[in-house]
């Protein structure tokens, strides 16, 4: 819940009078559902929908919404919950999840079984998707590529928890490059997930449920957020020794985002962590290493026999071949294969640079008239 709150607190303005759909969320277990149900009025939601797959992925552990007992095996089916209003229905003087629980237990229109198995691609769930404005969920990572493309195909706004490696997916990266989607506020974090009973790798057991820590977790969205409009302040100056050019691409290598030079306007290869701070008005994304189409567009050459020979002579053991078209360089006489890079180019001066520039004579003359 803390991870969800830390991300979604930045999107409140987007939820007003909107239909939110959590389409990979067992209403009895999902903290996404609990978050939106508890904050239904605070966020000004128009409607909240949640659906789950049959059966529950946490086999044998499907609790009621407050963990007050385990459902019978026959009850573990695909469910749909639709909430259009949360009021103090139990008359306890407060509006909270207790009222949501009361609604579920007493209003037959709130909870119902799905006809199918609850798959997000099913016609039944696809119809609910068409009704929704924003999708928010933690989808199955094994289907992450198809899931994001499914939402994109349906032209839906979304906030989706994901593995950071999504930025290198062949079909997803071009959409990030073209500003169709971008990373959220929290990226590359280690997050704790509940695990099915059959998982052998786990870190702790809480109330009979296995939990495992998973690294490189973040969020991807296509909702406009303030973060995208904040410029990265650059302070280092370019020099050839610190910023070598690649042996097979006319571009410089930048090892850390904080080292991006403030006075270089050619192509740069930078770590993908730039996407955490990417402002499309400050930088233009040109491509990514490891995706064939960009090797052609940017004219990345073959690694070549000479580089491979020098690399092996210097003790290199990576699984590279001379015919690969992936960036390599030689720094201080030593052949190196940088970790995966994205290629960018500066678009404009930063505010600090602009203030440090000399005022053109014409502008100074104009200013003198005022």
C-alpha positions as CSV (number, residue, x, y, z in Angstrom):
1,X,0.0,0.0,0.0
2,X,2.8,2.4,0.8
3,X,4.3,1.9,-2.7
4,X,0.9,2.6,-4.3
5,X,0.4,5.7,-2.2
6,X,3.8,7.1,-2.9
7,X,3.1,7.0,-6.7
8,X,-0.6,7.8,-6.9
9,X,-0.4,10.9,-4.7
10,X,1.0,12.7,-7.7
11,X,-2.0,12.0,-9.9
12,X,-4.9,13.3,-7.9
13,X,-5.8,16.0,-10.4
14,X,-6.3,13.3,-13.1
15,X,-8.9,11.2,-11.1
16,X,-11.6,13.8,-10.6
17,X,-14.9,12.5,-12.0
18,X,-13.2,9.6,-13.8
19,X,-13.9,5.9,-14.0
20,X,-10.9,4.0,-12.7
21,X,-10.5,0.3,-13.7
22,X,-8.2,-2.1,-11.9
23,X,-8.4,-4.9,-14.4
24,X,-5.8,-7.3,-12.9
25,X,-6.9,-7.0,-9.3
26,X,-8.6,-9.5,-7.1
27,X,-11.0,-7.3,-5.1
28,X,-10.4,-9.5,-2.0
29,X,-6.6,-9.0,-2.1
30,X,-5.6,-6.0,-4.2
31,X,-4.2,-3.0,-2.4
32,X,-5.0,-1.0,-5.6
33,X,-8.6,-1.7,-5.1
34,X,-8.4,-0.9,-1.3
35,X,-6.6,2.4,-2.1
36,X,-9.2,3.6,-4.5
37,X,-12.1,2.4,-2.4
38,X,-10.8,4.1,0.7
39,X,-10.1,7.3,-1.2
40,X,-13.1,7.3,-3.5
41,X,-14.6,10.6,-2.2
42,X,-11.2,12.2,-1.6
43,X,-10.2,11.6,-5.3
44,X,-13.6,12.6,-6.6
45,X,-14.0,9.3,-8.5
46,X,-17.1,8.8,-10.7
47,X,-16.8,5.0,-10.6
48,X,-14.4,2.3,-9.5
49,X,-14.2,-1.1,-11.2
50,X,-12.0,-4.1,-10.3
51,X,-11.8,-7.5,-11.9
52,X,-9.6,-10.6,-11.2
53,X,-8.5,-13.8,-12.9
54,X,-10.0,-17.1,-11.9
55,X,-8.7,-18.6,-9.7
56,X,-6.9,-16.4,-7.3
57,X,-3.1,-16.5,-7.9
58,X,-2.5,-16.8,-4.2
59,X,-4.0,-20.3,-4.0
60,X,-5.8,-21.1,-0.8
61,X,-5.2,-17.7,0.7
62,X,-8.0,-15.6,-0.7
63,X,-9.2,-13.6,2.2
64,X,-12.1,-11.2,2.5
65,X,-11.4,-7.6,2.1
66,X,-10.2,-7.2,5.7
67,X,-8.6,-10.5,6.1
68,X,-11.4,-11.8,8.3
69,X,-11.5,-15.3,7.1
70,X,-10.7,-17.5,4.1
71,X,-13.2,-18.0,1.3
72,X,-14.4,-21.5,0.5
73,X,-12.8,-23.1,-2.5
74,X,-16.1,-22.9,-4.4
75,X,-16.1,-19.1,-4.0
76,X,-12.8,-18.6,-5.6
77,X,-14.0,-17.4,-9.0
78,X,-13.5,-14.4,-11.2
79,X,-15.3,-11.4,-9.7
80,X,-16.2,-7.9,-10.7
81,X,-16.8,-5.1,-8.2
82,X,-18.3,-1.8,-9.3
83,X,-18.6,1.1,-6.9
84,X,-20.3,4.4,-7.8
85,X,-20.7,5.9,-4.3
86,X,-19.2,5.5,-0.9
87,X,-21.2,6.9,2.0
88,X,-21.5,6.2,5.7
89,X,-23.8,3.3,5.1
90,X,-23.1,1.5,8.4
91,X,-23.8,4.7,10.3
92,X,-20.5,4.6,12.3
93,X,-19.8,8.4,11.8
94,X,-17.0,7.8,9.3
95,X,-16.5,7.1,5.6
96,X,-13.9,4.4,5.1
97,X,-13.3,0.8,4.0
98,X,-15.8,-0.5,6.5
99,X,-18.5,1.2,4.4
100,X,-17.1,-0.5,1.3
101,X,-17.2,-3.8,3.0
102,X,-20.8,-3.2,4.0
103,X,-21.7,-2.3,0.4
104,X,-20.1,-5.5,-0.9
105,X,-21.9,-7.7,1.6
106,X,-25.3,-5.9,1.3
107,X,-25.6,-4.5,-2.2
108,X,-26.1,-7.2,-4.8
109,X,-25.2,-4.6,-7.6
110,X,-21.7,-4.0,-6.2
111,X,-20.2,-7.5,-6.5
112,X,-20.9,-10.1,-9.1
113,X,-19.3,-13.1,-10.6
114,X,-17.9,-12.7,-14.1
115,X,-19.1,-15.1,-16.8
116,X,-15.6,-15.8,-18.1
117,X,-12.3,-16.2,-16.3
118,X,-11.5,-12.5,-15.8
119,X,-8.6,-12.3,-18.3
120,X,-8.0,-8.6,-19.1
121,X,-8.3,-9.5,-22.8
122,X,-11.7,-11.2,-22.5
123,X,-14.6,-9.6,-24.2
124,X,-16.3,-9.2,-20.9
125,X,-13.3,-7.2,-19.4
126,X,-12.7,-5.4,-22.7
127,X,-16.2,-4.0,-22.5
128,X,-15.4,-2.7,-19.0
129,X,-12.2,-1.2,-20.4
130,X,-14.1,0.8,-23.0
131,X,-16.2,2.2,-20.2
132,X,-13.2,3.3,-18.1
133,X,-11.1,6.5,-18.3
134,X,-8.0,5.4,-16.4
135,X,-6.5,1.9,-15.8
136,X,-4.3,1.5,-12.7
137,X,-2.9,-1.9,-11.8
138,X,0.0,-4.3,-11.3
139,X,-0.3,-6.6,-14.3
140,X,1.4,-10.0,-14.7
141,X,5.0,-9.1,-15.7
142,X,5.2,-12.1,-18.0
143,X,2.6,-10.3,-20.2
144,X,3.8,-6.8,-19.6
145,X,4.6,-6.0,-23.2
146,X,1.3,-7.3,-24.5
147,X,-0.6,-5.6,-21.7
148,X,0.8,-2.2,-22.4
149,X,0.2,-2.5,-26.1
150,X,-3.3,-3.7,-25.4
151,X,-4.0,-0.5,-23.4
152,X,-2.3,1.6,-26.1
153,X,-4.4,0.0,-28.8
154,X,-7.6,1.0,-26.8
155,X,-6.2,4.5,-26.4
156,X,-6.6,4.3,-22.6
157,X,-4.9,6.5,-20.0
158,X,-3.0,4.3,-17.5
159,X,-0.7,4.1,-14.5
160,X,0.9,0.7,-14.5
161,X,3.5,-0.9,-12.2
162,X,6.2,-2.5,-14.2
163,X,9.7,-3.8,-14.4
164,X,12.2,-1.2,-15.3
165,X,13.5,-3.4,-18.2
166,X,10.3,-2.4,-20.1
167,X,12.3,0.6,-21.4
168,X,14.3,-1.8,-23.5
169,X,11.4,-3.7,-25.0
170,X,11.5,-3.5,-28.8
171,X,7.8,-2.5,-29.1
172,X,7.6,-0.3,-26.0
173,X,10.8,1.8,-26.4
174,X,9.6,3.5,-29.6
175,X,6.5,4.7,-27.8
176,X,8.6,6.2,-25.0
177,X,10.8,7.8,-27.7
178,X,7.8,9.3,-29.4
179,X,6.4,10.6,-26.1
180,X,3.4,8.3,-26.1
181,X,4.2,7.1,-22.6
182,X,6.9,7.7,-20.0
183,X,8.1,6.6,-16.6
184,X,6.3,7.6,-13.4
185,X,7.7,9.1,-10.2
186,X,9.2,6.0,-8.7
187,X,11.5,3.9,-10.7
188,X,14.1,1.2,-10.2
189,X,13.0,0.4,-6.7
190,X,13.0,-2.8,-4.8
191,X,9.4,-3.7,-4.0
192,X,7.9,-6.5,-1.9
193,X,5.3,-8.7,-3.6
194,X,3.0,-11.5,-2.3
195,X,4.0,-14.8,-3.8
196,X,2.0,-18.0,-4.6
197,X,2.5,-20.9,-2.2
198,X,4.4,-22.9,-4.8
199,X,7.2,-20.3,-5.1
200,X,10.4,-21.6,-3.6
201,X,12.2,-18.2,-3.4
202,X,10.8,-15.8,-0.9
203,X,12.2,-13.5,1.8
204,X,9.6,-13.7,4.6
205,X,6.2,-15.1,5.5
206,X,3.5,-12.8,7.0
207,X,0.2,-14.2,8.2
208,X,0.8,-17.4,6.1
209,X,1.6,-15.5,2.9
210,X,5.0,-15.6,1.3
211,X,6.6,-12.3,0.3
212,X,9.6,-11.7,-2.0
213,X,11.6,-8.6,-2.7
214,X,11.8,-7.8,-6.4
215,X,14.3,-5.2,-7.7
216,X,14.0,-2.8,-10.6
217,X,10.3,-2.0,-10.2
218,X,8.8,1.2,-11.4
219,X,5.8,2.7,-13.1
220,X,4.9,3.7,-16.6
221,X,2.1,6.1,-17.5
222,X,0.7,8.3,-20.3
223,X,-0.8,10.9,-17.9
224,X,0.9,14.2,-18.0
225,X,2.9,14.8,-14.7
226,X,4.9,17.7,-13.4
227,X,8.1,15.6,-13.3
228,X,8.2,15.7,-17.2
229,X,8.4,19.5,-17.1
230,X,11.4,19.8,-14.7
231,X,14.7,20.5,-16.4
232,X,17.8,18.6,-15.5
233,X,20.4,21.1,-14.4
234,X,23.7,20.4,-16.2
235,X,27.0,21.7,-14.9
236,X,29.9,19.7,-16.4
237,X,31.8,20.9,-19.4
238,X,32.7,18.6,-22.4
239,X,36.3,17.4,-22.8
240,X,37.5,14.6,-25.1
241,X,39.3,12.7,-22.4
242,X,36.3,12.2,-20.1
243,X,33.8,11.8,-22.9
244,X,35.3,9.4,-25.5
245,X,33.5,8.8,-28.8
246,X,32.3,5.3,-29.7
247,X,34.5,3.3,-32.1
248,X,31.5,2.6,-34.3
249,X,29.2,5.6,-33.9
250,X,29.7,9.3,-34.1
251,X,28.5,10.0,-30.5
252,X,30.1,10.5,-27.1
253,X,29.6,8.2,-24.1
254,X,28.3,9.6,-20.8
255,X,28.7,7.2,-17.9
256,X,26.3,9.0,-15.5
257,X,23.2,11.1,-16.0
258,X,24.7,13.8,-13.7
259,X,27.7,13.9,-16.0
260,X,25.8,15.0,-19.2
261,X,27.9,18.0,-20.4
262,X,26.2,21.4,-20.5
263,X,28.0,22.5,-23.7
264,X,27.7,19.5,-26.0
265,X,24.9,19.4,-28.6
266,X,25.9,16.3,-30.6
267,X,24.6,12.7,-30.1
268,X,25.2,11.3,-26.6
269,X,24.9,7.7,-25.3
270,X,23.6,7.9,-21.7
271,X,22.3,5.4,-19.1
272,X,18.6,4.6,-19.3
273,X,18.2,6.2,-15.9
274,X,17.9,9.5,-17.8
275,X,14.3,8.4,-18.4
276,X,13.6,9.0,-14.7
277,X,14.4,12.7,-15.3
278,X,13.5,13.0,-19.0
279,X,12.1,16.4,-20.1
280,X,11.0,16.2,-23.8
281,X,11.6,20.0,-24.2
282,X,15.2,19.6,-23.0
283,X,16.3,16.4,-24.8
284,X,15.4,14.5,-27.9
285,X,15.5,10.7,-27.7
286,X,17.1,9.3,-30.9
287,X,17.2,5.6,-30.2
288,X,18.6,2.8,-28.0
289,X,21.4,0.4,-28.1
290,X,20.3,-3.2,-28.7
291,X,17.3,-2.4,-30.8
292,X,18.0,-3.3,-34.5
293,X,16.0,-0.5,-36.1
294,X,18.1,2.2,-34.3
295,X,21.3,0.6,-35.4
296,X,20.2,1.3,-39.0
297,X,18.8,4.8,-38.3
298,X,21.9,6.0,-36.4
299,X,24.3,4.0,-38.6
300,X,25.9,2.1,-35.8
301,X,28.7,0.1,-37.4
302,X,29.9,-3.5,-36.8
303,X,32.0,-4.1,-33.7
304,X,34.7,-5.4,-36.0
305,X,37.5,-7.9,-35.8
306,X,40.1,-5.4,-34.6
307,X,38.1,-4.3,-31.6
308,X,37.3,-7.9,-30.7
309,X,40.9,-8.9,-30.9
310,X,42.0,-6.0,-28.6
311,X,39.1,-6.7,-26.3
312,X,40.1,-10.4,-25.9
313,X,43.8,-9.4,-25.5
314,X,42.8,-7.2,-22.6
315,X,40.9,-10.0,-20.8
316,X,37.4,-9.3,-22.1
317,X,35.0,-12.2,-21.7
318,X,31.7,-10.8,-22.9
319,X,29.6,-12.7,-25.4
320,X,30.2,-10.3,-28.3
321,X,31.0,-11.0,-31.9
322,X,32.6,-8.9,-34.7
323,X,29.3,-8.7,-36.6
324,X,27.3,-7.3,-33.8
325,X,26.1,-3.7,-34.3
326,X,26.2,-2.5,-30.7
327,X,28.2,0.4,-29.4
328,X,31.8,-0.1,-28.3
329,X,34.6,2.3,-27.4
330,X,38.2,2.5,-26.4
331,X,39.0,4.5,-23.3
332,X,42.6,5.1,-22.1
333,X,43.7,2.5,-24.6
334,X,41.4,-0.2,-23.2
335,X,38.4,-1.6,-25.3
336,X,35.2,-1.3,-23.4
337,X,31.6,-2.4,-24.0
338,X,29.3,0.2,-22.2
339,X,26.2,-1.0,-20.5
340,X,23.0,-0.5,-22.5
341,X,22.6,3.1,-23.6
342,X,19.9,5.4,-25.0
343,X,20.9,8.0,-27.5
344,X,19.9,11.6,-27.0
345,X,20.6,15.1,-28.2
346,X,20.1,18.4,-26.4
347,X,17.2,20.6,-27.6
348,X,17.7,23.9,-26.0
349,X,19.7,25.9,-23.4
350,X,18.9,25.4,-19.8
351,X,17.8,28.4,-17.8
352,X,21.2,28.6,-16.1
353,X,23.0,28.6,-19.4
354,X,20.7,31.2,-20.8
355,X,21.4,33.6,-17.9
356,X,25.1,33.2,-18.4
357,X,25.0,34.2,-22.0
358,X,26.0,37.6,-23.2
359,X,23.1,39.8,-24.1
360,X,23.1,40.5,-27.9
361,X,23.8,44.1,-28.8
362,X,20.4,44.5,-30.5
363,X,18.6,43.3,-27.3
364,X,20.8,45.6,-25.1
365,X,19.9,48.6,-27.3
366,X,16.3,47.8,-27.1
367,X,16.5,47.4,-23.3
368,X,18.3,50.8,-23.1
369,X,15.2,52.5,-24.6
370,X,12.9,51.2,-21.9
